[in-house]
Amino acid sequence: MVVYSIKDIEEITGVKAHTLRIWEKRYNIVKPERTKTNIRYYTEDHLKRILNISILNKNGIKISHIAEMSPDQIKEHTSRLNNSEEHFKDQLDVLSFAVINMDEYAVNVILDKYINDYGFEKTMDILINPFLTKLSTLWVTGTIKSVHESFISGILRQKTAREIQKLEQSNPNLPKIMLYLSYEEKQELSIMFLMYILKSKGLNVTLVGFDLTIKDVLDAYHILQPQYIFTIINQELKDHSLDTYVNYISNSIEDCRFVFSGFKTLSTFNSLNENCMTINDMDSVIDFFVSVSQS
């Protein structure tokens, strides 16, 4: 059984520790377990209940009123909010609750509402990216499991692919940019988000796939003949050192620059070919490709 300290609950839900104590002492609305040494701890059921209470409270329902509700009434009121099209004060908590419960309908309602109201790019900035950051906290504390991550990642990939399909065709006269991920590199959402941003700006970009071997990369290069190849390298490369991998590809391409980003770009390279370039963050990647396409 996963258990949480009061600090864990504070970080996950955003409800301050002193507020949790007030809810416990004044309203008797949350009753944590206690160790033999009288230290509070919380279970998964506590976490879900606190998220429910927080959602209702942020939507204008007083704690004193929530305290009078039965557990079923609290769930019913929260479900009604989740499935409505109202604008919430803090969608991160609502989205977290929906993902924890693997409520696909609620997740889709929340994301589609934001996309319809603000557009996909702004939704990425104000909801999706902050949620993915929060997801890392939920992962560390054990609130979510790999199945939760697969669940939300699958939905986000579908949304991103749908939004990419809505974009107009790129100008074929602009420099061609080829995107890919190497074998077992787990950055599908990042590379798809990047493709959306670049394509939305009218750039000539093609995502050739995930889990590509060096041979796959070079086969795609010979077919597309791009001016730029970009990838994200966060994981250890299978069967190759980073220097060997980067230089092998760059030695095999002509009139093309190999650009890469990710955690491994912070590594110290023994040497890099002149047609290689590292960029440390995705905003700079976007700025670079926009600048070279406009020059």
C-alpha positions as CSV (number, residue, x, y, z in Angstrom):
1,M,0.0,0.0,0.0
2,V,1.3,3.5,-0.9
3,V,1.3,5.9,2.0
4,Y,2.0,9.7,2.0
5,S,3.3,12.1,4.5
6,I,1.5,15.4,5.1
7,K,4.3,17.0,3.0
8,D,3.6,14.6,0.1
9,I,-0.1,15.5,0.2
10,E,0.8,19.2,0.2
11,E,3.0,18.9,-2.9
12,I,0.6,16.7,-4.8
13,T,-2.7,18.5,-4.1
14,G,-1.5,22.0,-3.4
15,V,-3.4,22.0,-0.1
16,K,-1.2,23.5,2.6
17,A,-0.4,21.3,5.6
18,H,-2.0,23.8,8.1
19,T,-5.2,23.7,6.0
20,L,-5.2,19.9,6.1
21,R,-4.9,20.1,9.9
22,I,-7.8,22.5,10.1
23,W,-9.9,20.2,7.9
24,E,-9.1,17.4,10.3
25,K,-9.5,19.2,13.7
26,R,-12.3,21.7,12.9
27,Y,-14.4,19.8,10.4
28,N,-13.4,16.2,10.9
29,I,-13.5,15.9,7.1
30,V,-10.2,14.0,6.6
31,K,-9.0,11.5,9.2
32,P,-5.4,10.5,8.5
33,E,-3.9,7.3,9.9
34,R,-1.2,7.6,12.6
35,T,1.9,5.6,13.3
36,K,2.7,4.2,16.7
37,T,4.7,7.4,17.4
38,N,1.6,9.5,16.4
39,I,2.8,10.8,13.1
40,R,0.1,11.4,10.5
41,Y,0.2,9.5,7.2
42,Y,-2.3,9.3,4.4
43,T,-3.4,6.5,2.0
44,E,-4.5,6.5,-1.6
45,D,-8.1,6.8,-0.5
46,H,-7.2,9.9,1.6
47,L,-5.4,11.4,-1.4
48,K,-8.5,11.0,-3.7
49,R,-10.8,12.4,-1.0
50,I,-8.5,15.4,-0.5
51,L,-8.4,16.1,-4.3
52,N,-12.2,15.9,-4.4
53,I,-12.6,18.3,-1.5
54,S,-10.0,20.7,-3.0
55,I,-11.8,20.7,-6.3
56,L,-15.2,21.4,-4.7
57,N,-13.7,24.1,-2.5
58,K,-11.9,25.8,-5.4
59,N,-15.2,25.9,-7.2
60,G,-16.9,27.9,-4.4
61,I,-18.3,25.3,-2.1
62,K,-17.5,26.1,1.5
63,I,-15.6,23.5,3.6
64,S,-18.4,23.6,6.2
65,H,-20.8,22.6,3.5
66,I,-18.6,19.8,2.2
67,A,-18.1,18.5,5.7
68,E,-21.9,17.8,5.8
69,M,-21.8,15.7,2.6
70,S,-21.5,12.0,2.6
71,P,-18.5,10.4,0.8
72,D,-20.9,9.5,-2.1
73,Q,-22.2,13.0,-2.3
74,I,-18.7,14.4,-2.5
75,K,-17.8,12.1,-5.3
76,E,-21.1,12.9,-7.1
77,H,-20.5,16.7,-6.9
78,T,-16.9,16.3,-8.1
79,S,-18.0,14.1,-11.0
80,R,-20.5,16.7,-12.0
81,L,-17.8,19.3,-12.1
82,N,-15.4,17.0,-14.0
83,N,-18.0,16.3,-16.7
84,S,-19.3,19.9,-17.0
85,E,-18.0,22.5,-19.4
86,E,-17.4,25.1,-16.7
87,H,-14.1,26.9,-16.4
88,F,-12.3,25.6,-13.3
89,K,-10.0,27.8,-11.2
90,D,-7.4,25.1,-11.1
91,Q,-7.6,22.4,-13.8
92,L,-4.4,20.7,-12.7
93,D,-6.1,19.2,-9.6
94,V,-9.1,18.1,-11.7
95,L,-6.8,16.6,-14.4
96,S,-4.7,14.9,-11.8
97,F,-7.8,13.3,-10.2
98,A,-9.1,12.2,-13.6
99,V,-5.8,10.6,-14.5
100,I,-5.5,8.8,-11.1
101,N,-8.9,7.3,-11.7
102,M,-8.1,6.7,-15.4
103,D,-11.3,8.6,-16.3
104,E,-10.9,8.9,-20.0
105,Y,-14.1,10.9,-20.5
106,A,-13.2,13.5,-17.9
107,V,-9.6,13.9,-19.3
108,N,-11.0,14.4,-22.8
109,V,-13.6,16.9,-21.6
110,I,-10.9,19.0,-19.8
111,L,-8.4,18.9,-22.7
112,D,-11.0,19.5,-25.4
113,K,-12.5,22.5,-23.4
114,Y,-9.1,24.1,-23.2
115,I,-8.1,23.4,-26.8
116,N,-11.5,24.9,-28.0
117,D,-11.1,28.0,-25.8
118,Y,-7.4,28.7,-26.1
119,G,-6.0,26.7,-29.0
120,F,-3.6,23.8,-28.8
121,E,-0.4,25.7,-28.4
122,K,-1.6,27.8,-25.5
123,T,-3.2,24.7,-23.9
124,M,0.3,23.1,-24.0
125,D,1.7,26.2,-22.2
126,I,-0.9,26.7,-19.6
127,L,-2.2,23.2,-18.9
128,I,-0.4,20.3,-20.5
129,N,3.3,21.2,-19.8
130,P,2.5,22.2,-16.1
131,F,0.6,18.9,-15.8
132,L,3.5,16.9,-17.1
133,T,5.7,18.6,-14.6
134,K,3.3,17.7,-11.8
135,L,3.2,14.2,-13.2
136,S,6.8,13.7,-12.3
137,T,6.0,14.6,-8.6
138,L,3.1,12.1,-8.7
139,W,5.5,9.5,-10.1
140,V,8.2,10.0,-7.4
141,T,5.7,9.9,-4.6
142,G,4.1,6.7,-6.0
143,T,0.7,8.2,-6.6
144,I,0.7,7.1,-10.2
145,K,2.1,3.9,-11.8
146,S,3.4,3.2,-15.2
147,V,-0.1,2.4,-16.4
148,H,-1.2,5.9,-15.5
149,E,1.6,7.4,-17.5
150,S,0.8,5.2,-20.5
151,F,-2.9,6.2,-20.1
152,I,-2.3,10.0,-20.3
153,S,0.5,9.7,-22.8
154,G,-1.7,7.8,-25.2
155,I,-4.4,10.4,-24.9
156,L,-2.0,13.3,-25.4
157,R,-0.4,11.7,-28.4
158,Q,-3.8,11.3,-30.0
159,K,-4.7,14.9,-29.3
160,T,-1.3,16.1,-30.7
161,A,-1.7,14.0,-33.9
162,R,-5.2,15.3,-34.4
163,E,-4.0,18.9,-34.1
164,I,-1.1,18.3,-36.5
165,Q,-3.5,16.9,-39.1
166,K,-5.5,20.2,-38.9
167,L,-2.5,22.3,-39.9
168,E,-2.0,23.5,-43.5
169,Q,0.7,21.9,-45.7
170,S,4.2,23.3,-45.2
171,N,5.9,25.4,-47.9
172,P,8.0,22.8,-49.8
173,N,10.5,25.6,-50.8
174,L,11.6,26.0,-47.2
175,P,14.6,24.1,-45.8
176,K,13.5,20.5,-45.0
177,I,13.7,19.5,-41.3
178,M,13.7,15.7,-40.4
179,L,12.7,14.7,-36.9
180,Y,13.1,11.3,-35.3
181,L,13.8,9.4,-32.1
182,S,16.4,6.7,-31.7
183,Y,15.9,3.2,-30.3
184,E,14.2,3.2,-26.9
185,E,14.2,7.0,-26.5
186,K,11.1,7.9,-24.5
187,Q,10.4,11.4,-25.7
188,E,7.5,10.8,-28.1
189,L,5.4,13.6,-26.7
190,S,8.2,16.1,-26.8
191,I,9.1,15.4,-30.4
192,M,5.4,15.5,-31.4
193,F,4.8,18.8,-29.6
194,L,7.9,20.1,-31.4
195,M,6.6,19.0,-34.8
196,Y,3.3,20.7,-34.0
197,I,4.9,24.0,-33.1
198,L,7.3,24.0,-36.1
199,K,4.5,23.0,-38.5
200,S,2.1,25.6,-37.1
201,K,4.7,28.2,-38.0
202,G,4.7,27.0,-41.6
203,L,8.1,25.2,-41.4
204,N,8.8,22.3,-43.7
205,V,9.1,19.5,-41.1
206,T,8.7,15.7,-41.2
207,L,8.6,13.3,-38.3
208,V,9.9,10.0,-39.7
209,G,9.3,7.9,-36.6
210,F,10.4,6.5,-33.2
211,D,12.8,3.7,-32.2
212,L,14.9,4.2,-35.3
213,T,18.3,2.5,-35.7
214,I,21.2,4.3,-37.4
215,K,20.4,2.5,-40.6
216,D,16.8,3.7,-40.4
217,V,17.9,7.3,-39.9
218,L,20.2,7.2,-42.9
219,D,17.6,5.5,-45.1
220,A,15.2,8.3,-44.2
221,Y,17.9,10.9,-44.9
222,H,18.6,9.5,-48.4
223,I,14.8,9.5,-49.2
224,L,14.0,12.9,-47.8
225,Q,17.3,14.8,-48.5
226,P,16.7,17.2,-45.6
227,Q,18.8,20.2,-44.8
228,Y,18.5,19.5,-41.1
229,I,18.1,16.4,-39.0
230,F,17.0,16.8,-35.3
231,T,16.6,14.3,-32.4
232,I,16.4,14.3,-28.7
233,I,18.9,12.2,-26.8
234,N,18.1,11.6,-23.1
235,Q,18.8,7.9,-22.7
236,E,22.0,5.9,-23.0
237,L,22.4,4.7,-26.5
238,K,22.4,1.0,-27.1
239,D,25.6,-0.4,-28.6
240,H,27.1,3.1,-29.2
241,S,28.8,5.9,-27.2
242,L,27.3,9.3,-27.8
243,D,30.4,10.5,-29.7
244,T,30.4,7.5,-32.0
245,Y,26.7,7.7,-32.7
246,V,26.6,11.5,-33.4
247,N,29.8,11.4,-35.6
248,Y,28.8,8.3,-37.5
249,I,25.5,9.9,-38.6
250,S,27.1,13.3,-39.3
251,N,29.9,11.6,-41.4
252,S,27.2,9.9,-43.4
253,I,25.2,12.9,-44.5
254,E,26.1,15.7,-46.9
255,D,24.9,19.2,-47.1
256,C,22.9,18.6,-43.9
257,R,23.3,19.7,-40.3
258,F,22.7,17.2,-37.5
259,V,21.1,19.0,-34.5
260,F,20.3,17.4,-31.2
261,S,19.0,18.3,-27.8
262,G,18.2,16.5,-24.5
263,F,19.9,15.6,-21.3
264,K,22.8,14.0,-23.0
265,T,23.7,17.3,-24.7
266,L,25.2,18.3,-21.4
267,S,27.8,15.6,-21.8
268,T,31.4,16.4,-22.7
269,F,32.2,15.4,-26.2
270,N,35.6,14.4,-27.3
271,S,35.0,16.0,-30.7
272,L,32.1,16.9,-32.9
273,N,32.0,17.3,-36.7
274,E,31.4,20.8,-38.1
275,N,27.9,19.8,-39.2
276,C,26.8,18.9,-35.7
277,M,25.1,21.3,-33.3
278,T,23.8,20.9,-29.7
279,I,20.9,23.0,-28.3
280,N,20.1,22.7,-24.6
281,D,16.4,23.5,-24.5
282,M,13.3,23.2,-26.7
283,D,12.5,26.9,-26.9
284,S,16.0,27.5,-28.4
285,V,15.4,24.6,-30.8
286,I,12.2,26.3,-32.0
287,D,14.0,29.7,-32.3
288,F,16.8,28.1,-34.3
289,F,14.6,26.4,-36.9
290,V,12.4,29.4,-37.3
291,S,15.5,31.6,-37.9
292,V,17.1,29.3,-40.5
293,S,13.8,28.9,-42.3
294,Q,13.4,32.7,-42.5
295,S,16.9,33.4,-43.7
